[in-house]
Amino acid sequence: MALVVYWYDFICFGIVVVAYIGSLWILWRKEGASRCDDNTIYESLLAAQADGDGFVRATHKAHVGSNQLWSSCWKGVHPGCLFLTRFLSFVAMAVFLSWDILDWDASIFIYYTE
């Protein structure tokens, strides 16, 4: 049983590789740890440390807090727009999943679990 790879598969591989490298570059440039300008002082009271000028921060400098996980570093994006985008994505995926279940019955999941 051999795997046949056609020429158009390499185009798909290239698209995936470019998207992967591009996302890593954006993460490295924009979304790195503590690159946002949020000055949330008291993220946690368990790991308080003083920096060079004696200011006590609740977390160390490379800490990615829970406020940074669901917010954008670009201050021009309203949090409601982020929520709406995520909610619409969830609804679209739920519709596609329901559509598959209605068309193929629950047996569609057997292939993926064997």
Contacts in CASP RR format, 6 or more apart in sequence:
PFRMAT RR
TARGET T0000
AUTHOR 0000-0000-0000
METHOD contacts of the structure
MODEL  1
MALVVYWYDFICFGIVVVAYIGSLWILWRKEGASRCDDNTIYESLLAAQA
DGDGFVRATHKAHVGSNQLWSSCWKGVHPGCLFLTRFLSFVAMAVFLSWD
ILDWDASIFIYYTE
30 73 0 8 1.000
31 73 0 8 1.000
32 64 0 8 1.000
33 61 0 8 1.000
33 62 0 8 1.000
33 63 0 8 1.000
33 64 0 8 1.000
34 61 0 8 1.000
34 62 0 8 1.000
34 63 0 8 1.000
34 64 0 8 1.000
35 73 0 8 1.000
36 68 0 8 1.000
36 71 0 8 1.000
36 73 0 8 1.000
37 73 0 8 1.000
37 75 0 8 1.000
38 67 0 8 1.000
38 68 0 8 1.000
38 71 0 8 1.000
40 58 0 8 1.000
40 65 0 8 1.000
40 67 0 8 1.000
41 56 0 8 1.000
41 57 0 8 1.000
41 58 0 8 1.000
42 58 0 8 1.000
43 58 0 8 1.000
43 59 0 8 1.000
43 63 0 8 1.000
43 65 0 8 1.000
43 66 0 8 1.000
43 67 0 8 1.000
44 58 0 8 1.000
44 59 0 8 1.000
45 58 0 8 1.000
47 58 0 8 1.000
47 59 0 8 1.000
47 60 0 8 1.000
47 63 0 8 1.000
48 56 0 8 1.000
48 57 0 8 1.000
48 58 0 8 1.000
49 56 0 8 1.000
49 57 0 8 1.000
49 59 0 8 1.000
49 60 0 8 1.000
50 56 0 8 1.000
50 57 0 8 1.000
51 57 0 8 1.000
51 61 0 8 1.000
59 65 0 8 1.000
70 82 0 8 1.000
71 79 0 8 1.000
71 82 0 8 1.000
72 82 0 8 1.000
100 108 0 8 1.000
101 108 0 8 1.000
END
